Amino acid sequence: MTFKQFLLAGVFLALLNGCGQERTTDLRSAEIKALDEQLLPNADWQLSQATIELSFCRDRINEALLASKSELRGWRLSGESTAFPPYREEGLDTLSKLFEKTDVLLWQVEGNVSAQRYHVAKPENVSKGEVADAVFPAVVALSSMPQVCHAAVDDSQY
């Protein structure tokens, strides 16, 4: 290997290493978006019975996640990414960042201008007890995030 090839290989490895975090973030964002577009529960995912009410400190994020139950259901039933409004991306990016920091995967049930309701989503192979037990630690973790102004558990059937 010549010095020029060695230097080129070193630069290439440095570039790959520098892009690792961005690629991970992009992958997480894609996972969050793909999950958001599905009707849950399904064969792969289960949901907590309790919901988490979450309000972001920036109204812009709350507005990006604005959607009624029927709107979300309609978008999800279409099976098309293009059915979702483009402004939703910013809200999903914020959810992705929360997931990276807290390992809490949220699936939106509805949202208004001040708050949204979510279920905790877990893979189907996780026990129902583990899903139920994940709700309160999720609220604690989410409450500690600077972008979240309010997080609470709602056990009621709405």
mmCIF file of the C-alpha atoms, coordinates in Angstrom:
data_MODEL
# 
_entry.id   MODEL 
# 
loop_
_atom_site.group_PDB 
_atom_site.id 
_atom_site.type_symbol 
_atom_site.label_atom_id 
_atom_site.label_alt_id 
_atom_site.label_comp_id 
_atom_site.label_asym_id 
_atom_site.label_entity_id 
_atom_site.label_seq_id 
_atom_site.pdbx_PDB_ins_code 
_atom_site.Cartn_x 
_atom_site.Cartn_y 
_atom_site.Cartn_z 
_atom_site.occupancy 
_atom_site.B_iso_or_equiv 
_atom_site.pdbx_formal_charge 
_atom_site.auth_seq_id 
_atom_site.auth_comp_id 
_atom_site.auth_asym_id 
_atom_site.auth_atom_id 
_atom_site.pdbx_PDB_model_num 
ATOM 1   C CA . MET A 1 1   ? 0.000   0.000   0.000  1.00 0.00 ? 1   MET A CA 1 
ATOM 2   C CA . THR A 1 2   ? 1.442   3.346   -0.995 1.00 0.00 ? 2   THR A CA 1 
ATOM 3   C CA . PHE A 1 3   ? 1.473   6.335   1.312  1.00 0.00 ? 3   PHE A CA 1 
ATOM 4   C CA . LYS A 1 4   ? -1.224  8.009   -0.803 1.00 0.00 ? 4   LYS A CA 1 
ATOM 5   C CA . GLN A 1 5   ? -3.537  4.983   -0.500 1.00 0.00 ? 5   GLN A CA 1 
ATOM 6   C CA . PHE A 1 6   ? -2.838  4.735   3.230  1.00 0.00 ? 6   PHE A CA 1 
ATOM 7   C CA . LEU A 1 7   ? -3.649  8.420   3.697  1.00 0.00 ? 7   LEU A CA 1 
ATOM 8   C CA . LEU A 1 8   ? -6.842  8.090   1.636  1.00 0.00 ? 8   LEU A CA 1 
ATOM 9   C CA . ALA A 1 9   ? -7.923  5.062   3.694  1.00 0.00 ? 9   ALA A CA 1 
ATOM 10  C CA . GLY A 1 10  ? -7.278  7.008   6.919  1.00 0.00 ? 10  GLY A CA 1 
ATOM 11  C CA . VAL A 1 11  ? -9.368  9.961   5.730  1.00 0.00 ? 11  VAL A CA 1 
ATOM 12  C CA . PHE A 1 12  ? -12.162 7.600   4.657  1.00 0.00 ? 12  PHE A CA 1 
ATOM 13  C CA . LEU A 1 13  ? -12.199 5.886   8.066  1.00 0.00 ? 13  LEU A CA 1 
ATOM 14  C CA . ALA A 1 14  ? -12.233 9.237   9.847  1.00 0.00 ? 14  ALA A CA 1 
ATOM 15  C CA . LEU A 1 15  ? -15.225 10.343  7.753  1.00 0.00 ? 15  LEU A CA 1 
ATOM 16  C CA . LEU A 1 16  ? -17.069 7.112   8.459  1.00 0.00 ? 16  LEU A CA 1 
ATOM 17  C CA . ASN A 1 17  ? -16.397 7.430   12.174 1.00 0.00 ? 17  ASN A CA 1 
ATOM 18  C CA . GLY A 1 18  ? -17.616 11.032  12.215 1.00 0.00 ? 18  GLY A CA 1 
ATOM 19  C CA . CYS A 1 19  ? -20.864 10.080  10.477 1.00 0.00 ? 19  CYS A CA 1 
ATOM 20  C CA . GLY A 1 20  ? -21.687 7.264   12.906 1.00 0.00 ? 20  GLY A CA 1 
ATOM 21  C CA . GLN A 1 21  ? -23.760 9.349   15.319 1.00 0.00 ? 21  GLN A CA 1 
ATOM 22  C CA . GLU A 1 22  ? -25.668 11.061  12.518 1.00 0.00 ? 22  GLU A CA 1 
ATOM 23  C CA . ARG A 1 23  ? -26.416 7.714   10.894 1.00 0.00 ? 23  ARG A CA 1 
ATOM 24  C CA . THR A 1 24  ? -27.677 6.332   14.234 1.00 0.00 ? 24  THR A CA 1 
ATOM 25  C CA . THR A 1 25  ? -29.897 9.388   14.682 1.00 0.00 ? 25  THR A CA 1 
ATOM 26  C CA . ASP A 1 26  ? -31.253 8.988   11.145 1.00 0.00 ? 26  ASP A CA 1 
ATOM 27  C CA . LEU A 1 27  ? -31.945 5.309   11.807 1.00 0.00 ? 27  LEU A CA 1 
ATOM 28  C CA . ARG A 1 28  ? -33.795 6.125   15.033 1.00 0.00 ? 28  ARG A CA 1 
ATOM 29  C CA . SER A 1 29  ? -35.825 8.789   13.233 1.00 0.00 ? 29  SER A CA 1 
ATOM 30  C CA . ALA A 1 30  ? -36.737 6.293   10.520 1.00 0.00 ? 30  ALA A CA 1 
ATOM 31  C CA . GLU A 1 31  ? -37.791 3.741   13.165 1.00 0.00 ? 31  GLU A CA 1 
ATOM 32  C CA . ILE A 1 32  ? -39.951 6.310   14.961 1.00 0.00 ? 32  ILE A CA 1 
ATOM 33  C CA . LYS A 1 33  ? -41.558 7.397   11.690 1.00 0.00 ? 33  LYS A CA 1 
ATOM 34  C CA . ALA A 1 34  ? -42.208 3.796   10.610 1.00 0.00 ? 34  ALA A CA 1 
ATOM 35  C CA . LEU A 1 35  ? -43.786 2.979   13.975 1.00 0.00 ? 35  LEU A CA 1 
ATOM 36  C CA . ASP A 1 36  ? -45.881 6.154   13.882 1.00 0.00 ? 36  ASP A CA 1 
ATOM 37  C CA . GLU A 1 37  ? -47.328 5.114   10.515 1.00 0.00 ? 37  GLU A CA 1 
ATOM 38  C CA . GLN A 1 38  ? -48.584 1.747   11.802 1.00 0.00 ? 38  GLN A CA 1 
ATOM 39  C CA . LEU A 1 39  ? -51.885 0.842   13.417 1.00 0.00 ? 39  LEU A CA 1 
ATOM 40  C CA . LEU A 1 40  ? -50.969 -0.655  16.776 1.00 0.00 ? 40  LEU A CA 1 
ATOM 41  C CA . PRO A 1 41  ? -51.145 -3.069  18.471 1.00 0.00 ? 41  PRO A CA 1 
ATOM 42  C CA . ASN A 1 42  ? -50.239 -5.548  15.765 1.00 0.00 ? 42  ASN A CA 1 
ATOM 43  C CA . ALA A 1 43  ? -48.319 -8.818  15.438 1.00 0.00 ? 43  ALA A CA 1 
ATOM 44  C CA . ASP A 1 44  ? -44.998 -7.065  16.118 1.00 0.00 ? 44  ASP A CA 1 
ATOM 45  C CA . TRP A 1 45  ? -45.876 -4.408  18.699 1.00 0.00 ? 45  TRP A CA 1 
ATOM 46  C CA . GLN A 1 46  ? -47.959 -4.075  21.853 1.00 0.00 ? 46  GLN A CA 1 
ATOM 47  C CA . LEU A 1 47  ? -49.059 -0.987  23.739 1.00 0.00 ? 47  LEU A CA 1 
ATOM 48  C CA . SER A 1 48  ? -49.431 -0.049  27.367 1.00 0.00 ? 48  SER A CA 1 
ATOM 49  C CA . GLN A 1 49  ? -53.013 0.292   28.581 1.00 0.00 ? 49  GLN A CA 1 
ATOM 50  C CA . ALA A 1 50  ? -52.202 3.514   30.408 1.00 0.00 ? 50  ALA A CA 1 
ATOM 51  C CA . THR A 1 51  ? -51.507 6.612   28.374 1.00 0.00 ? 51  THR A CA 1 
ATOM 52  C CA . ILE A 1 52  ? -48.884 9.243   28.961 1.00 0.00 ? 52  ILE A CA 1 
ATOM 53  C CA . GLU A 1 53  ? -49.901 12.857  28.534 1.00 0.00 ? 53  GLU A CA 1 
ATOM 54  C CA . LEU A 1 54  ? -46.969 14.874  27.290 1.00 0.00 ? 54  LEU A CA 1 
ATOM 55  C CA . SER A 1 55  ? -46.574 18.572  26.586 1.00 0.00 ? 55  SER A CA 1 
ATOM 56  C CA . PHE A 1 56  ? -43.496 20.080  25.009 1.00 0.00 ? 56  PHE A CA 1 
ATOM 57  C CA . CYS A 1 57  ? -42.147 23.437  26.126 1.00 0.00 ? 57  CYS A CA 1 
ATOM 58  C CA . ARG A 1 58  ? -42.224 24.708  22.547 1.00 0.00 ? 58  ARG A CA 1 
ATOM 59  C CA . ASP A 1 59  ? -45.687 25.280  21.116 1.00 0.00 ? 59  ASP A CA 1 
ATOM 60  C CA . ARG A 1 60  ? -44.240 24.604  17.685 1.00 0.00 ? 60  ARG A CA 1 
ATOM 61  C CA . ILE A 1 61  ? -43.589 20.943  18.628 1.00 0.00 ? 61  ILE A CA 1 
ATOM 62  C CA . ASN A 1 62  ? -47.060 20.588  20.158 1.00 0.00 ? 62  ASN A CA 1 
ATOM 63  C CA . GLU A 1 63  ? -48.533 21.987  16.948 1.00 0.00 ? 63  GLU A CA 1 
ATOM 64  C CA . ALA A 1 64  ? -46.417 19.652  14.804 1.00 0.00 ? 64  ALA A CA 1 
ATOM 65  C CA . LEU A 1 65  ? -47.956 16.703  16.664 1.00 0.00 ? 65  LEU A CA 1 
ATOM 66  C CA . LEU A 1 66  ? -51.483 18.103  16.493 1.00 0.00 ? 66  LEU A CA 1 
ATOM 67  C CA . ALA A 1 67  ? -53.851 15.339  15.358 1.00 0.00 ? 67  ALA A CA 1 
ATOM 68  C CA . SER A 1 68  ? -57.160 13.906  16.463 1.00 0.00 ? 68  SER A CA 1 
ATOM 69  C CA . LYS A 1 69  ? -57.650 10.162  16.943 1.00 0.00 ? 69  LYS A CA 1 
ATOM 70  C CA . SER A 1 70  ? -59.613 9.964   13.711 1.00 0.00 ? 70  SER A CA 1 
ATOM 71  C CA . GLU A 1 71  ? -56.974 11.880  11.730 1.00 0.00 ? 71  GLU A CA 1 
ATOM 72  C CA . LEU A 1 72  ? -54.192 9.616   12.993 1.00 0.00 ? 72  LEU A CA 1 
ATOM 73  C CA . ARG A 1 73  ? -56.274 6.529   12.265 1.00 0.00 ? 73  ARG A CA 1 
ATOM 74  C CA . GLY A 1 74  ? -57.053 7.735   8.741  1.00 0.00 ? 74  GLY A CA 1 
ATOM 75  C CA . TRP A 1 75  ? -53.420 8.528   7.985  1.00 0.00 ? 75  TRP A CA 1 
ATOM 76  C CA . ARG A 1 76  ? -52.315 5.171   9.345  1.00 0.00 ? 76  ARG A CA 1 
ATOM 77  C CA . LEU A 1 77  ? -55.016 3.212   7.486  1.00 0.00 ? 77  LEU A CA 1 
ATOM 78  C CA . SER A 1 78  ? -53.922 4.752   4.192  1.00 0.00 ? 78  SER A CA 1 
ATOM 79  C CA . GLY A 1 79  ? -50.625 2.894   4.439  1.00 0.00 ? 79  GLY A CA 1 
ATOM 80  C CA . GLU A 1 80  ? -48.900 5.819   2.726  1.00 0.00 ? 80  GLU A CA 1 
ATOM 81  C CA . SER A 1 81  ? -46.245 8.081   4.261  1.00 0.00 ? 81  SER A CA 1 
ATOM 82  C CA . THR A 1 82  ? -47.530 10.878  2.080  1.00 0.00 ? 82  THR A CA 1 
ATOM 83  C CA . ALA A 1 83  ? -50.871 10.809  3.921  1.00 0.00 ? 83  ALA A CA 1 
ATOM 84  C CA . PHE A 1 84  ? -49.179 12.381  6.936  1.00 0.00 ? 84  PHE A CA 1 
ATOM 85  C CA . PRO A 1 85  ? -48.770 16.161  6.876  1.00 0.00 ? 85  PRO A CA 1 
ATOM 86  C CA . PRO A 1 86  ? -45.186 17.377  6.306  1.00 0.00 ? 86  PRO A CA 1 
ATOM 87  C CA . TYR A 1 87  ? -45.203 19.540  9.456  1.00 0.00 ? 87  TYR A CA 1 
ATOM 88  C CA . ARG A 1 88  ? -45.403 16.327  11.519 1.00 0.00 ? 88  ARG A CA 1 
ATOM 89  C CA . GLU A 1 89  ? -41.721 15.607  10.766 1.00 0.00 ? 89  GLU A CA 1 
ATOM 90  C CA . GLU A 1 90  ? -40.497 18.136  13.336 1.00 0.00 ? 90  GLU A CA 1 
ATOM 91  C CA . GLY A 1 91  ? -42.571 16.514  16.063 1.00 0.00 ? 91  GLY A CA 1 
ATOM 92  C CA . LEU A 1 92  ? -41.363 13.035  15.126 1.00 0.00 ? 92  LEU A CA 1 
ATOM 93  C CA . ASP A 1 93  ? -37.764 14.246  15.181 1.00 0.00 ? 93  ASP A CA 1 
ATOM 94  C CA . THR A 1 94  ? -38.319 15.469  18.743 1.00 0.00 ? 94  THR A CA 1 
ATOM 95  C CA . LEU A 1 95  ? -39.834 12.100  19.730 1.00 0.00 ? 95  LEU A CA 1 
ATOM 96  C CA . SER A 1 96  ? -36.830 10.406  18.156 1.00 0.00 ? 96  SER A CA 1 
ATOM 97  C CA . LYS A 1 97  ? -34.437 12.503  20.247 1.00 0.00 ? 97  LYS A CA 1 
ATOM 98  C CA . LEU A 1 98  ? -36.404 11.645  23.388 1.00 0.00 ? 98  LEU A CA 1 
ATOM 99  C CA . PHE A 1 99  ? -36.207 7.960   22.476 1.00 0.00 ? 99  PHE A CA 1 
ATOM 100 C CA . GLU A 1 100 ? -32.435 8.216   22.042 1.00 0.00 ? 100 GLU A CA 1 
ATOM 101 C CA . LYS A 1 101 ? -32.020 9.755   25.492 1.00 0.00 ? 101 LYS A CA 1 
ATOM 102 C CA . THR A 1 102 ? -34.631 7.818   27.463 1.00 0.00 ? 102 THR A CA 1 
ATOM 103 C CA . ASP A 1 103 ? -35.149 4.567   25.529 1.00 0.00 ? 103 ASP A CA 1 
ATOM 104 C CA . VAL A 1 104 ? -38.909 5.198   25.801 1.00 0.00 ? 104 VAL A CA 1 
ATOM 105 C CA . LEU A 1 105 ? -40.750 4.397   22.599 1.00 0.00 ? 105 LEU A CA 1 
ATOM 106 C CA . LEU A 1 106 ? -44.015 6.336   22.321 1.00 0.00 ? 106 LEU A CA 1 
ATOM 107 C CA . TRP A 1 107 ? -46.945 5.807   19.966 1.00 0.00 ? 107 TRP A CA 1 
ATOM 108 C CA . GLN A 1 108 ? -49.307 8.756   19.634 1.00 0.00 ? 108 GLN A CA 1 
ATOM 109 C CA . VAL A 1 109 ? -53.025 8.328   20.292 1.00 0.00 ? 109 VAL A CA 1 
ATOM 110 C CA . GLU A 1 110 ? -54.075 11.959  19.831 1.00 0.00 ? 110 GLU A CA 1 
ATOM 111 C CA . GLY A 1 111 ? -52.791 15.485  20.214 1.00 0.00 ? 111 GLY A CA 1 
ATOM 112 C CA . ASN A 1 112 ? -54.133 18.977  20.698 1.00 0.00 ? 112 ASN A CA 1 
ATOM 113 C CA . VAL A 1 113 ? -52.430 22.366  20.757 1.00 0.00 ? 113 VAL A CA 1 
ATOM 114 C CA . SER A 1 114 ? -51.183 21.960  24.312 1.00 0.00 ? 114 SER A CA 1 
ATOM 115 C CA . ALA A 1 115 ? -50.488 18.230  24.823 1.00 0.00 ? 115 ALA A CA 1 
ATOM 116 C CA . GLN A 1 116 ? -50.496 14.786  23.270 1.00 0.00 ? 116 GLN A CA 1 
ATOM 117 C CA . ARG A 1 117 ? -51.424 11.333  24.540 1.00 0.00 ? 117 ARG A CA 1 
ATOM 118 C CA . TYR A 1 118 ? -49.170 8.352   23.938 1.00 0.00 ? 118 TYR A CA 1 
ATOM 119 C CA . HIS A 1 119 ? -48.964 4.681   24.749 1.00 0.00 ? 119 HIS A CA 1 
ATOM 120 C CA . VAL A 1 120 ? -45.616 3.104   25.515 1.00 0.00 ? 120 VAL A CA 1 
ATOM 121 C CA . ALA A 1 121 ? -44.822 0.714   22.656 1.00 0.00 ? 121 ALA A CA 1 
ATOM 122 C CA . LYS A 1 122 ? -42.843 -2.479  23.193 1.00 0.00 ? 122 LYS A CA 1 
ATOM 123 C CA . PRO A 1 123 ? -42.041 -5.427  20.931 1.00 0.00 ? 123 PRO A CA 1 
ATOM 124 C CA . GLU A 1 124 ? -44.604 -8.232  21.042 1.00 0.00 ? 124 GLU A CA 1 
ATOM 125 C CA . ASN A 1 125 ? -42.145 -10.648 22.686 1.00 0.00 ? 125 ASN A CA 1 
ATOM 126 C CA . VAL A 1 126 ? -42.009 -8.491  25.854 1.00 0.00 ? 126 VAL A CA 1 
ATOM 127 C CA . SER A 1 127 ? -44.311 -9.608  28.670 1.00 0.00 ? 127 SER A CA 1 
ATOM 128 C CA . LYS A 1 128 ? -47.521 -7.647  29.343 1.00 0.00 ? 128 LYS A CA 1 
ATOM 129 C CA . GLY A 1 129 ? -46.281 -7.008  32.882 1.00 0.00 ? 129 GLY A CA 1 
ATOM 130 C CA . GLU A 1 130 ? -43.091 -5.459  31.557 1.00 0.00 ? 130 GLU A CA 1 
ATOM 131 C CA . VAL A 1 131 ? -45.111 -3.186  29.290 1.00 0.00 ? 131 VAL A CA 1 
ATOM 132 C CA . ALA A 1 132 ? -47.320 -2.071  32.195 1.00 0.00 ? 132 ALA A CA 1 
ATOM 133 C CA . ASP A 1 133 ? -44.292 -1.591  34.450 1.00 0.00 ? 133 ASP A CA 1 
ATOM 134 C CA . ALA A 1 134 ? -42.604 0.631   31.845 1.00 0.00 ? 134 ALA A CA 1 
ATOM 135 C CA . VAL A 1 135 ? -45.159 3.444   32.053 1.00 0.00 ? 135 VAL A CA 1 
ATOM 136 C CA . PHE A 1 136 ? -44.217 5.130   35.341 1.00 0.00 ? 136 PHE A CA 1 
ATOM 137 C CA . PRO A 1 137 ? -40.435 4.982   34.747 1.00 0.00 ? 137 PRO A CA 1 
ATOM 138 C CA . ALA A 1 138 ? -41.126 6.427   31.292 1.00 0.00 ? 138 ALA A CA 1 
ATOM 139 C CA . VAL A 1 139 ? -42.931 9.405   32.832 1.00 0.00 ? 139 VAL A CA 1 
ATOM 140 C CA . VAL A 1 140 ? -40.045 9.953   35.251 1.00 0.00 ? 140 VAL A CA 1 
ATOM 141 C CA . ALA A 1 141 ? -37.497 9.823   32.426 1.00 0.00 ? 141 ALA A CA 1 
ATOM 142 C CA . LEU A 1 142 ? -39.541 12.084  30.164 1.00 0.00 ? 142 LEU A CA 1 
ATOM 143 C CA . SER A 1 143 ? -40.177 14.579  32.976 1.00 0.00 ? 143 SER A CA 1 
ATOM 144 C CA . SER A 1 144 ? -36.452 15.074  33.365 1.00 0.00 ? 144 SER A CA 1 
ATOM 145 C CA . MET A 1 145 ? -36.011 16.107  29.730 1.00 0.00 ? 145 MET A CA 1 
ATOM 146 C CA . PRO A 1 146 ? -35.602 19.878  29.193 1.00 0.00 ? 146 PRO A CA 1 
ATOM 147 C CA . GLN A 1 147 ? -37.882 19.926  26.124 1.00 0.00 ? 147 GLN A CA 1 
ATOM 148 C CA . VAL A 1 148 ? -40.801 18.417  28.118 1.00 0.00 ? 148 VAL A CA 1 
ATOM 149 C CA . CYS A 1 149 ? -42.847 20.796  30.271 1.00 0.00 ? 149 CYS A CA 1 
ATOM 150 C CA . HIS A 1 150 ? -45.449 18.303  31.457 1.00 0.00 ? 150 HIS A CA 1 
ATOM 151 C CA . ALA A 1 151 ? -45.664 14.513  31.668 1.00 0.00 ? 151 ALA A CA 1 
ATOM 152 C CA . ALA A 1 152 ? -48.343 12.536  33.471 1.00 0.00 ? 152 ALA A CA 1 
ATOM 153 C CA . VAL A 1 153 ? -49.926 9.078   33.506 1.00 0.00 ? 153 VAL A CA 1 
ATOM 154 C CA . ASP A 1 154 ? -53.577 8.616   32.690 1.00 0.00 ? 154 ASP A CA 1 
ATOM 155 C CA . ASP A 1 155 ? -54.995 5.196   33.596 1.00 0.00 ? 155 ASP A CA 1 
ATOM 156 C CA . SER A 1 156 ? -58.571 6.102   32.723 1.00 0.00 ? 156 SER A CA 1 
ATOM 157 C CA . GLN A 1 157 ? -60.294 4.652   29.706 1.00 0.00 ? 157 GLN A CA 1 
ATOM 158 C CA . TYR A 1 158 ? -61.054 7.636   27.513 1.00 0.00 ? 158 TYR A CA 1 
# 
